[in-house]
Amino acid sequence: GENVEQHPSTLSVQEGDSAVIKCTYSDSASNYFPWYKQELGKGPQLIIDIRSNVGEKKDQRIAVTLNKTAKHFSLHITETQPEDSAVYFCAASKASGTYKYIFGTGTRLKVLA
Amino acid sequence: NAGVTQTPKFRILKIGQSMTLQCTQDMNHNYMYWYRQDPGMGLKLIYYSVGAGITDKGEVPNGYNVSRSTTEDFPLRLELAAPSQTSVYFCASSPMGQGVTDTQYFGPGTRLTVL
């Protein structure tokens, strides 16, 4: 069945360093890839997304890259700050009429001051 | 806009009890979803709806029921609660198919414990 693998499950970085989280998807028909940030006790919030017709997208300190051939996409956070500490989820979706997401298992990011 | 709201925030049930988790969105989105999130895991889709009167099963529908009588509301019903249903439940909505975006917007969640 459809699957999204996400690595690493936990990641600790020093404040100011970069963080990279990677996801691999199984369904080659997937064409939409959002990233969500979930803070403790809250619902997931979209931070960035990318479509399959684009290889890279950037929004200030956050960027996402997509490699359709290898079926993987990555979240890059530069100049990390303590407020970046949270759980990050990737997801994959396809325009099949139901637009269901398949989520990765999450990465807990800790930014050490 | 309040976005997606969920009630209650927390609930403890005894085995065999029933309850309804409420979800309301004020963004006029046609798609709505219910997910459960178990510790250390991603979100699993329970049920979804593509519009009022239309619902369908997701990955883990057993033990749950839904209805969608209006665009705004998408309640999730638990019948005969079991300890395996202890989880955090998230409702989401999306303007899919409305020519805007595929993004799903999530509510704050309901933490349910079944003892």
Interface residues (C-beta under 8 A of the other chain):
Chain A: V4 Q6 S9 Y32 P34 Y36 G41 K42 G43 P44 Q45 L46 D49 F89 S93 A95 G97 T98 Y99 K100 Y101 F103 G104 T105 G106
Chain B: V4 Y31 Y33 G40 M41 G42 L43 K44 L45 Y48 V50 D56 G58 F90 S94 M96 G97 D102 T103 Q104 Y105 F106 G107 P108 G109
